[in-house]
Amino acid sequence: MLSRGRRWGRLLLLWLALISTIIVVVTLCSIPLFVGWIRWDHLDRVAGVSPARLLHNYLNMWSYLYMPWVHRLWLPDFRVSVNGATHFADVQHLFVLNLIVMVVSLPLSWRWLQQLRRNQQGYVLRTSAWGGLAVIMALLVAMGINFNGFFSSFFTKCCSVTRIGSLTRRWIQSSTCCRKDSLPPALCWGLDY
């Protein structure tokens, strides 16, 4: 039998694996949903570009968010403001953190679940399932009430947004990607000049 602390550690690892995997699946499912939203909400008319161009920009955004080696948010048909670039850089850090958590926790959790199944100890998961669902419901309610405040608070407390944000802002402001007659460098960071 596992010690109490070790069991709670494995349960936490299992929840991290479950939540991080759900986040990846839901965000990847947004790609086909976006194709539908283009059609249903006539986003091509609103943005003034073709549906194919909208999808191209959307996929560029996702490649920036999910691939840490992509350092430039390049949206060929849209300008990115300083605040927008900073926000996307912060979100990229969260996505990368989520991918790391998933890659580390998923195989370890899978191995532990197989061990529980082999030893017929599935009862260990019952009580933690109810507790975990209660925490998730509380977080969903908090997000539903004030998502922006919740996101900012979460990111500030968990990921040191001031340090990451200032480094990102300094990099954006020092970038010299724009032509002389164009906007300041910070405003055209994603335009690939």
C-alpha positions as CSV (number, residue, x, y, z in Angstrom):
1,M,0.0,0.0,0.0
2,L,1.2,3.5,-0.9
3,S,1.9,6.0,1.8
4,R,-0.6,8.8,2.1
5,G,1.7,11.5,0.7
6,R,2.8,9.4,-2.2
7,R,-0.8,8.6,-3.1
8,W,-1.8,12.3,-3.0
9,G,1.2,13.1,-5.2
10,R,0.2,10.5,-7.8
11,L,-3.4,11.8,-7.7
12,L,-2.2,15.3,-8.3
13,L,-0.1,14.1,-11.2
14,L,-3.2,12.3,-12.6
15,W,-5.3,15.4,-12.4
16,L,-2.5,17.5,-14.0
17,A,-2.3,14.9,-16.8
18,L,-6.1,14.9,-17.3
19,I,-6.5,18.7,-17.3
20,S,-3.5,19.4,-19.5
21,T,-4.7,16.8,-22.0
22,I,-8.2,18.3,-22.1
23,I,-6.7,21.7,-22.7
24,V,-4.8,20.5,-25.7
25,V,-7.7,18.5,-27.1
26,V,-10.2,21.4,-26.7
27,T,-7.8,24.0,-28.2
28,L,-7.0,21.7,-31.2
29,C,-10.8,21.1,-31.7
30,S,-11.2,24.9,-32.1
31,I,-9.6,24.7,-35.6
32,P,-12.5,22.9,-37.2
33,L,-14.9,25.0,-35.2
34,F,-13.3,28.2,-36.5
35,V,-13.9,27.0,-40.0
36,G,-17.6,26.8,-39.1
37,W,-17.6,30.2,-37.3
38,I,-16.2,31.8,-40.5
39,R,-19.2,30.5,-42.4
40,W,-21.9,31.0,-39.7
41,D,-20.8,34.4,-38.5
42,H,-19.6,35.7,-41.9
43,L,-16.2,36.6,-40.4
44,D,-14.8,36.9,-43.9
45,R,-17.1,39.9,-44.5
46,V,-16.3,41.4,-41.1
47,A,-12.5,41.1,-41.5
48,G,-12.5,42.0,-45.2
49,V,-10.4,38.9,-46.3
50,S,-11.3,35.6,-47.8
51,P,-12.2,32.6,-45.6
52,A,-8.9,30.9,-46.7
53,R,-6.9,33.9,-45.6
54,L,-8.7,34.0,-42.2
55,L,-7.9,30.3,-41.7
56,H,-4.3,30.9,-42.7
57,N,-4.0,33.6,-40.1
58,Y,-5.7,31.5,-37.5
59,L,-3.3,28.6,-38.2
60,N,-0.3,31.0,-38.0
61,M,-1.5,32.1,-34.6
62,W,-1.8,28.5,-33.4
63,S,1.6,27.6,-34.7
64,Y,3.0,30.5,-32.7
65,L,1.1,29.5,-29.6
66,Y,1.9,25.7,-29.7
67,M,5.5,25.8,-31.0
68,P,8.0,27.3,-28.7
69,W,10.6,27.6,-31.5
70,V,8.4,30.0,-33.4
71,H,9.3,33.4,-32.0
72,R,7.3,35.7,-34.2
73,L,3.5,36.0,-34.3
74,W,3.0,36.5,-38.0
75,L,-0.5,37.4,-39.1
76,P,-0.1,38.6,-42.7
77,D,-3.5,40.3,-42.9
78,F,-3.7,41.8,-39.4
79,R,-1.6,44.2,-37.3
80,V,-0.6,43.2,-33.8
81,S,-0.5,45.9,-31.1
82,V,2.1,46.0,-28.3
83,N,-0.6,44.8,-25.8
84,G,-1.7,42.1,-28.3
85,A,1.8,40.9,-28.8
86,T,2.5,40.9,-25.1
87,H,-0.8,38.9,-24.5
88,F,0.1,36.4,-27.2
89,A,3.6,36.0,-25.7
90,D,2.1,35.3,-22.3
91,V,-0.4,32.8,-23.7
92,Q,2.4,31.1,-25.6
93,H,4.3,30.7,-22.3
94,L,1.1,29.1,-20.7
95,F,0.7,26.8,-23.7
96,V,4.3,25.6,-23.5
97,L,3.9,25.1,-19.8
98,N,0.8,23.1,-20.4
99,L,2.5,20.9,-23.0
100,I,5.4,20.3,-20.7
101,V,3.0,19.3,-17.9
102,M,1.2,17.0,-20.3
103,V,4.3,15.3,-21.7
104,V,5.7,14.7,-18.2
105,S,2.5,13.7,-16.3
106,L,0.7,11.6,-18.9
107,P,3.1,8.6,-19.1
108,L,3.6,8.6,-15.3
109,S,-0.1,8.7,-14.7
110,W,-0.7,6.0,-17.3
111,R,1.8,3.7,-15.6
112,W,0.2,4.3,-12.2
113,L,-3.3,3.6,-13.6
114,Q,-2.1,0.4,-15.1
115,Q,-0.6,-0.5,-11.7
116,L,-3.9,0.2,-9.9
117,R,-5.8,-1.9,-12.5
118,R,-3.4,-4.8,-12.1
119,N,-3.7,-4.7,-8.3
120,Q,-7.5,-4.1,-8.5
121,Q,-7.2,-0.8,-6.5
122,G,-9.5,1.4,-8.5
123,Y,-11.2,2.5,-5.3
124,V,-8.3,4.8,-4.7
125,L,-9.6,7.1,-7.5
126,R,-13.2,7.4,-6.3
127,T,-12.8,10.0,-3.5
128,S,-10.2,12.1,-5.4
129,A,-12.6,12.2,-8.4
130,W,-15.3,14.0,-6.4
131,G,-12.8,16.4,-4.9
132,G,-11.2,17.1,-8.2
133,L,-14.6,17.7,-9.8
134,A,-15.5,20.2,-7.0
135,V,-12.3,22.1,-7.6
136,I,-12.8,22.2,-11.4
137,M,-16.4,23.4,-10.9
138,A,-15.3,26.2,-8.6
139,L,-12.6,27.3,-11.1
140,L,-15.2,27.3,-13.9
141,V,-17.6,29.4,-11.9
142,A,-14.7,31.9,-11.1
143,M,-13.8,32.0,-14.7
144,G,-17.4,32.5,-15.8
145,I,-17.9,35.4,-13.4
146,N,-14.7,37.4,-14.4
147,F,-12.5,35.6,-17.0
148,N,-10.1,38.5,-17.6
149,G,-9.6,39.1,-13.9
150,F,-9.2,35.4,-13.3
151,F,-6.7,35.0,-16.2
152,S,-4.6,37.9,-15.1
153,S,-4.6,36.8,-11.4
154,F,-3.8,33.2,-12.3
155,F,-1.0,34.2,-14.6
156,T,0.5,36.7,-12.2
157,K,0.5,34.3,-9.3
158,C,1.6,31.1,-11.2
159,C,3.8,32.3,-14.0
160,S,5.5,35.5,-12.9
161,V,3.9,37.6,-15.6
162,T,5.7,40.8,-14.6
163,R,9.1,39.2,-15.3
164,I,8.0,37.4,-18.5
165,G,6.0,40.4,-19.7
166,S,8.7,42.9,-19.2
167,L,11.3,40.7,-21.0
168,T,8.8,40.3,-23.8
169,R,8.0,44.0,-23.9
170,R,11.7,44.9,-24.0
171,W,12.3,42.5,-26.8
172,I,9.3,43.8,-28.8
173,Q,10.3,47.4,-28.3
174,S,13.9,46.8,-29.3
175,S,12.8,45.0,-32.5
176,T,13.5,46.9,-35.7
177,C,11.1,45.2,-38.1
178,C,9.4,48.2,-39.6
179,R,10.3,50.5,-42.4
180,K,11.1,54.1,-41.6
181,D,7.9,55.5,-42.9
182,S,5.8,52.9,-41.2
183,L,4.6,52.4,-37.6
184,P,7.1,52.2,-34.7
185,P,8.7,48.7,-34.3
186,A,6.6,47.8,-31.4
187,L,3.4,48.1,-33.3
188,C,4.3,46.0,-36.3
189,W,6.1,43.1,-34.6
190,G,4.1,40.4,-36.3
191,L,4.1,41.8,-39.7
192,D,7.4,40.3,-40.9
193,Y,8.9,43.4,-42.6
